[in-house]
Amino acid sequence: MPMALEGITVLDFSQMLAGPFCAMMLGDLGANVIKIERTKTGDLYRYMAFGNKFMNEQAATTFLAWNRNKRSLAIDIKSSEGKEVVYSIAKKADIVIHNFRPGVMERLGYGYDDLKKINPKIIYASNSGFGPTGPYSERPGQDLLAQGLSGIMSLTGRKNSAPTPLGTGLPDHLSAYNLVYGILGALFYRERTGEGQKIEVDLFRSMLAFEGQELSTILNTDIQCSRPDSGIALPFQDAPYGVYECSDGYISIAMGKFDILAEVLEEPDLLCYNDPQLLYDQRDNIFKLIEGITKSNTKEYWLKKMLEVDLWVAPVNDIQDIQHDPQVEHMKSITTYRHPIMGEIKTVSPAITLSKTPAKIHLPPPMVGQHSREILLELGLTNEEIESLSSKNIITEYD
């Protein structure tokens, strides 16, 4: 079957998470993604393993997570000969992605204005920590820092706990999605007008956009944001919204008819709180009353009873066990592919289903410079010219 972005070439200068995730999603849809890497060492994420557990000397699981469906060209982009090669690719490319700090690509000679001169149709997507200008623009941009600045830590956890970061890199992920959304919009615009354009995304604004409903409330009402003692998941939400302990684990209860919940819990005294304002003002007391009941039985017991009356409830899974969740198995959300060096690798499947142009994994994450020769041959270089670049350490080839 055809793929949605077949024929689209992406020149990916990015490293670590946000940029590579964006480029990978485009690759999942069939784009030809050429990953520009440093000679010999490649992407920093190859060597930054969680828990310092490495599957291979240059392919930590963190790198494997975001770099399928790409080919690696390991090249010295500061050298004059390396520049010639990169400019030759950019002349034919559709999209450029990078996540360097503002000004770095311009100093290297790969800024938007530089590449637009050789390819006016280029779509140039940059991702930074805090944007290209302003008082924070030169600061190091990183996920945890963006979480703290955005205020999301003040929304997470219980009232008297320290500001609580999330257990995954949300700003990085959100900015990757924003990059993809900008790129696809720019591709559609170019299809109609023939014009390329520059796209700027940053971790900080991605987080602010993500917190839209909370900020909308703060900006337009006099309600004060205050995390409840009970740790109800959204500080502005009323009871029963939250996570409740059972005899063998936890369940999440979201919105639903409070009178029906009281009936399922067999606690008619809860009905005295069945008023929108009371459910907000008394949410900590209500939480304690509900949890006192849910602790008396198992997760499965309460899930069965609540789902039978269409209450909004779900088990709280441990991430160690998520691969065995029945819905994960049914949707084939975990898949495997063969890596030429490391054998069978388990990974998360693309999160979208397209009926006519399905996303798929068609290339495993590359080794550093694995496709250098292949890409240069496609550019029209001869084997002799490639050997010359290799002998001067302008490129790295994976052996």
C-alpha positions as a printed Julia matrix, in Angstrom:
399×3 Matrix{Float64}:
   0.0    0.0    0.0
   1.19   3.58  -0.57
   2.26   5.74   2.34
   0.99   9.27   2.99
   4.39  11.03   2.8
   6.1    8.93   0.14
   8.34  11.15  -1.98
   8.89  13.68   0.82
  12.53  14.05   1.93
  13.38  15.21   5.44
  16.82  16.49   6.4
  16.95  15.89  10.14
  19.72  17.65  12.1
  18.05  17.06  15.47
  19.21  15.04  18.47
  17.83  13.53  21.64
  13.99  13.59  21.83
  11.75  16.34  20.44
  13.24  16.73  16.96
  13.94  13.03  16.43
  10.4   12.1   17.55
   8.98  14.58  15.03
  11.16  13.2   12.22
  10.29   9.63  13.21
   6.54  10.35  12.96
   7.11  11.7    9.45
   9.12   8.57   8.68
   6.29   6.39  10.01
   4.13   8.0    7.32
   6.64   7.16   4.6
   8.91  10.21   4.41
  12.52   9.63   3.41
  14.28  10.81   6.6
  18.02  11.46   6.35
  19.44  11.79   9.86
  22.49  14.04   9.89
  24.82  12.85  12.67
  28.22  13.76  14.01
  31.02  11.63  12.61
  31.97   8.64  14.73
  29.71   9.41  17.74
  26.37  10.43  16.25
  23.28  11.5   18.23
  23.91  12.19  21.94
  20.94   9.94  22.81
  22.85   6.9   21.59
  24.86   7.08  24.82
  22.3    8.34  27.35
  20.59   5.18  28.54
  17.98   5.11  31.29
  19.59   3.46  34.3
  22.8    3.28  32.22
  21.57   0.04  30.68
  22.81  -0.22  27.09
  21.58  -2.73  24.52
  24.5   -1.85  22.28
  27.5    0.47  22.52
  25.83   3.06  20.28
  22.11   2.34  20.59
  20.61   2.97  24.01
  16.89   2.23  24.33
  16.3    5.99  24.45
  17.79   6.29  20.96
  15.9    3.26  19.66
  12.63   4.81  20.84
  12.8    7.83  18.49
  14.89   6.87  15.47
  13.21   4.15  13.44
  12.39   4.79   9.78
  15.53   6.89   9.23
  18.84   6.56   7.44
  22.03   7.86   9.03
  24.52  10.11   7.26
  27.45  10.77   9.61
  29.19  13.87   8.27
  31.3   16.8    9.42
  28.85  19.63   8.75
  31.45  22.29   9.64
  33.89  21.33   6.87
  33.64  22.9    3.42
  33.27  19.51   1.75
  30.65  18.45   4.28
  28.75  21.67   3.61
  28.72  20.94  -0.12
  27.12  17.56   0.55
  24.51  18.95   2.95
  23.63  21.78   0.54
  23.2   19.23  -2.26
  20.69  17.31  -0.13
  18.94  20.5    0.99
  18.53  21.56  -2.65
  16.25  18.55  -3.19
  14.79  18.19   0.32
  11.28  19.18   1.34
  11.75  19.62   5.08
  14.59  20.54   7.44
  14.29  19.84  11.18
  16.65  20.96  13.94
  16.56  21.52  17.7
  19.76  23.47  18.32
  19.71  26.62  20.43
  18.74  29.8   18.53
  21.58  31.03  16.32
  23.55  27.78  16.06
  22.3   26.73  12.62
  22.81  30.27  11.31
  26.43  30.28  12.51
  26.99  26.94  10.8
  25.56  28.22   7.53
  22.34  26.19   7.66
  19.84  28.83   8.78
  16.52  29.31   7.02
  17.8   32.21   4.94
  20.85  30.16   3.88
  18.82  27.16   2.74
  15.99  29.21   1.25
  18.48  30.67  -1.22
  19.23  27.23  -2.65
  15.69  25.83  -2.22
  12.9   28.44  -2.01
  10.33  25.7   -1.39
  12.07  24.39   1.74
   9.97  23.95   4.9
  12.29  24.76   7.8
  11.16  23.54  11.24
  13.06  24.52  14.37
  12.45  23.53  17.96
  14.07  25.28  20.93
  13.58  25.52  24.67
  12.0   28.97  24.93
  11.77  30.44  21.42
  14.22  32.28  19.16
  14.04  35.65  20.94
  13.27  37.04  24.38
  14.85  36.97  27.86
  15.04  33.16  28.01
  16.08  32.45  24.42
  19.76  31.81  25.2
  19.07  29.59  28.21
  19.52  25.81  28.03
  16.19  24.37  26.97
  15.29  21.03  28.5
  12.1   19.16  29.4
  12.28  19.38  33.21
  13.1   23.08  33.03
  10.08  23.72  30.81
   7.86  21.77  33.2
   8.96  23.96  36.08
   8.6   27.25  34.2
   5.2   26.36  32.74
   3.57  25.86  36.13
   2.47  22.27  35.49
   4.39  21.06  38.54
   2.17  23.27  40.68
  -0.87  21.4   39.33
   0.45  17.93  40.07
   0.4   16.03  43.36
  -1.05  16.76  46.79
  -1.48  20.12  48.5
   1.52  20.05  50.81
   3.93  18.13  48.57
   6.75  19.81  46.69
   6.04  20.8   43.06
   5.85  17.47  41.27
   7.34  16.8   37.82
   5.68  14.34  35.48
   7.09  10.87  35.01
   7.81  11.39  31.3
   9.14  14.14  29.08
   5.86  15.85  28.24
   7.22  19.19  26.88
   9.54  17.3   24.51
   6.71  15.11  23.27
   4.25  17.97  22.88
   6.72  20.09  20.92
   7.34  17.11  18.6
   3.63  16.89  17.88
   3.47  20.65  17.34
   6.36  20.4   14.88
   4.54  17.68  12.94
   1.32  19.67  12.94
   3.16  22.75  11.68
   5.02  20.77   9.02
   1.89  19.1    7.66
   0.14  22.48   7.51
   3.14  23.97   5.69
   3.19  21.06   3.21
  -0.48  21.65   2.42
   0.12  25.39   1.98
   3.08  24.68  -0.31
   0.93  22.29  -2.33
  -1.45  25.19  -3.05
   1.05  28.03  -3.46
   4.47  26.52  -4.17
   5.92  28.45  -1.23
   7.96  27.07   1.65
   8.16  28.69   5.06
   9.81  28.69   8.48
   8.21  26.99  11.5
   9.26  27.8   15.08
   8.18  25.64  18.01
   9.48  25.59  21.57
   9.03  23.5   24.71
   7.71  26.4   26.79
   4.9   27.49  24.47
   4.0   23.85  23.84
   3.4   23.45  27.56
   1.39  26.66  27.84
  -0.86  25.51  25.0
  -1.26  22.14  26.73
  -2.42  23.93  29.9
  -5.04  25.89  27.97
  -8.06  24.98  30.07
  -6.29  25.68  33.36
  -4.91  29.01  32.14
  -8.29  29.94  30.66
  -9.82  29.49  34.11
  -7.08  31.47  35.88
  -7.14  34.29  33.33
 -10.89  34.71  33.27
 -12.17  33.96  36.79
 -11.2   34.69  40.37
 -10.77  30.99  41.21
  -7.46  30.29  42.92
  -5.49  27.22  41.82
  -4.94  25.02  44.85
  -3.99  21.38  44.87
  -6.31  19.49  47.24
  -5.07  17.31  50.08
  -6.61  14.31  48.35
  -4.5   14.79  45.24
  -7.52  14.97  42.94
  -5.94  14.9   39.51
  -7.05  18.35  38.3
  -6.9   21.11  40.93
  -9.97  22.84  39.47
 -12.03  19.64  39.32
 -14.68  18.64  41.81
 -15.2   15.24  43.43
 -15.03  12.37  42.7
 -12.29  13.08  40.12
  -9.18  11.26  41.34
  -7.3    8.06  42.07
  -8.69   5.73  44.74
  -7.03   2.92  46.62
  -8.59  -0.55  46.52
  -7.58  -3.65  48.45
  -5.15  -4.71  45.7
  -4.24  -1.52  43.85
  -5.84   1.66  42.5
  -8.61   2.83  40.21
  -9.26   6.21  38.56
 -12.74   7.69  38.8
 -13.47  10.64  36.5
 -16.7   12.49  35.82
 -20.07  10.82  36.17
 -23.42  11.08  37.9
 -22.64  11.37  41.59
 -25.95   9.87  42.69
 -25.22   6.71  40.67
 -21.74   6.49  42.22
 -23.27   6.75  45.69
 -25.65   3.95  44.77
 -22.86   1.69  43.52
 -20.86   2.38  46.68
 -23.98   1.62  48.73
 -23.48   4.82  50.68
 -26.65   7.0   50.58
 -25.09   9.5   53.01
 -22.9   10.71  50.13
 -25.99  12.18  48.49
 -25.88  15.16  50.84
 -22.93  16.38  48.73
 -24.76  16.01  45.4
 -24.47  19.68  44.46
 -21.85  21.13  42.04
 -20.52  23.69  44.53
 -20.4   21.23  47.44
 -18.64  18.67  45.26
 -15.91  21.25  44.7
 -15.74  22.81  48.16
 -15.88  19.48  50.02
 -13.81  17.41  47.6
 -11.21  16.37  50.17
 -13.85  15.1   52.61
 -15.72  13.34  49.81
 -12.49  11.73  48.61
 -11.83  10.27  52.08
 -15.36   8.91  52.33
 -15.18   7.25  48.9
 -11.71   5.82  49.45
 -12.81   4.41  52.79
 -15.28   2.31  50.82
 -13.12   1.41  47.79
 -10.39   0.05  50.07
 -12.8   -2.67  51.18
 -12.67  -4.57  47.9
 -10.58  -5.29  44.81
 -10.04  -3.26  41.66
 -11.91  -5.81  39.56
 -14.87  -5.77  41.92
 -15.29  -2.01  41.67
 -14.54  -1.86  37.95
 -17.24  -4.41  37.22
 -19.84  -2.66  39.36
 -19.07   0.83  38.06
 -18.76  -0.08  34.39
 -22.1   -1.87  34.52
 -23.75   1.52  35.13
 -21.44   3.4   32.73
 -19.46   5.3   35.36
 -16.18   6.72  34.06
 -13.64   4.44  35.7
 -10.44   2.59  34.78
  -7.71   0.64  36.55
  -4.41   2.38  37.33
  -1.78   0.3   35.56
   1.86  -0.01  36.52
   3.92   0.89  33.45
   5.87  -2.36  33.93
   2.67  -4.27  33.13
   1.15  -2.1   30.41
   2.24  -4.42  27.6
  -0.18  -7.05  28.97
  -3.2   -4.77  29.09
  -6.02  -6.35  27.01
  -6.62  -3.16  24.99
  -2.89  -2.77  24.3
  -2.82  -6.34  23.02
  -5.99  -5.9   20.96
  -4.78  -2.67  19.29
  -1.29  -4.15  18.74
   0.14  -1.07  20.43
   3.37  -2.95  21.18
   5.13  -4.4   18.17
   8.51  -5.86  17.26
  11.0   -5.41  14.44
  14.33  -6.97  13.54
  17.46  -4.93  14.14
  20.47  -6.16  12.12
  22.78  -5.92  15.13
  20.56  -6.4   18.18
  17.99  -8.84  16.86
  14.35  -8.54  17.88
  13.4   -5.2   19.43
  10.05  -4.42  21.08
   8.68  -0.93  20.58
   5.51   1.17  20.67
   3.54   1.13  17.42
   2.54   4.34  15.6
  -0.43   5.83  17.45
  -2.55   6.6   14.38
  -4.53   4.39  12.01
  -4.96   5.54   8.42
  -7.29   3.37   6.33
  -5.6    4.04   2.97
  -2.01   4.98   3.84
  -1.13   3.15   7.06
   1.86   4.17   9.16
   4.41   1.41   9.61
   7.93   0.56  10.71
   9.94  -0.06   7.56
  13.47   0.7    8.79
  15.1   -0.09  12.16
  17.01   2.72  13.94
  20.35   3.1   12.13
  23.87   2.73  13.38
  26.09   5.83  13.07
  26.79   6.42   9.38
  25.08   3.18   8.35
  23.67   4.78   5.2
  26.37   7.35   4.45
  27.53   5.67   1.22
  24.0    4.81   0.1
  22.81   8.42   0.5
  25.88   9.89  -1.21
  25.54   7.5   -4.15
  21.93   8.68  -4.51
  23.27  12.26  -4.62
  25.42  11.31  -7.6
  28.82  10.99  -5.89
  31.08   8.22  -7.14
  32.56   5.53  -4.91
  35.95   7.2   -5.4
  34.62  10.54  -4.18
  33.02   8.83  -1.19
  36.3    7.06  -0.38
  38.04  10.45  -0.46
  35.52  11.95   2.0
  35.9    8.93   4.26
  39.71   9.06   4.21
  39.57  12.74   5.29
  37.12  11.88   8.11
  34.49  14.12   6.5
  32.07  11.19   6.72
  31.78   8.07   8.84
  30.63   4.76   7.41
  29.36   2.0    9.63
  31.32  -1.18   9.09
